Amino acid sequence: MAKEMIQVPVRILDKEYTIGCPVEERDALLDAARTLNEKMHEIRNSGKVIGTERIAVMAAINLSHELLQHRHGVSGYNGEHERRLLHIQERIERTLEAEGRQLKL
């Protein structure tokens, strides 16, 4: 039997989205949207990243990193994963900062 689906409005970085999800997952979806919204506001307010798409990418990288750190205690996550993620995050931040400087010229 198919799960009953509902449409749930969420607000992320001052924009509203409607997302379909099973009724029993509504609260989890709202929590996820709230977490993403908070992370994106944190990144935007830092002033280091400009543009919604770039803010979303940085939020995704940061949240993925946090998730992998959490999994570390549960599975085979190791320091190599963390090192690689930090390296990727640093490269993204340098690239975004360079692009931001170019936009201000």
N, C-alpha and C positions, 0 to 999 in steps of 0.2 A: 504494500500500500504506500502511495506517495505521501511524503511529508507535506503538511500544510505550510504554504509559503505566505509571507507577509512582506510588505514594503515598509522599510524603516528609514525615516529621514535622519541624516547625520550632518553635522556642521564641522567642516575641517578647514582651518585657516580662512575663516570668514566666508566660506562658500558652502552652500547646501547641496548634498547628494542624497539620492534615494537608492537604497540598496535592498535587494531581495534576499531574504534568508528564511530558514525554517523558524517557526514560531518559538521553539524551545531554545534557539540560539540567539534570540533578540538581545538579551542582556549581555552576552559575550560580545556581540557585534558592537553594541553601544560602548562597552569597556574598551574594545580595540580602537574604535574611532576616537574616543576621549584620549587615549594614550597617544595616538598618532597626532591628534590636534595639539596636545600639550608639547610634544617633541618638536613639531613644526613651528609653533610659536616661540619656543626656546631658541631654535636655530635662527629664525627670522629676527628675533630681538637681539641676538648677538651682534648683528650688523655685518657679519663676515660673509654671508651668502645672500645674493640677490636673485629674485625670480622664483616663482612658485615651483617650477619643475625642479630646479636645483635644490631648493629647500626639501622637496619631497624625496629626492635621491639621498640627500644627507640624512634625513630622518630614517629612511629605509635602511641605510647602512648602519646607523647607530642602533636601531632597534634589532637588526639582525645580529649585530655584535653582542648586544645584551642577551638575546635569546641563546646564542652559542655559549656565552659565559655561564648562563643558567644550566644549560645542558651538560656543561663540563662535569659537574658533580654526578650526573646521571649516566653519561655514556662515555664514549671514547674521545671526546673533545680534548685537544691537547694544546700545548703552547705554540706549536707550529700554526695551528688554525688562527690563534689569537695574533701571532706575529704577522701573518698574511693579511688578516683583516685590518690591522692597524696600518700596515703599509698601504693598502688600498685606500683607506680613509685619508691618510696623509696626502696621497697623490691626488685624490679628488679635491681635497681642500686647497692644495696648491694650484690646481688647474682652475678652480672656481675663483680663487683670489686673483689670479692672473687675468682671467676673463673680466672680472669686475673692474680691475684697473684699466683694461683696454676700453671698456664701456664708458669710463669717466673721462677719457681723453677727448 
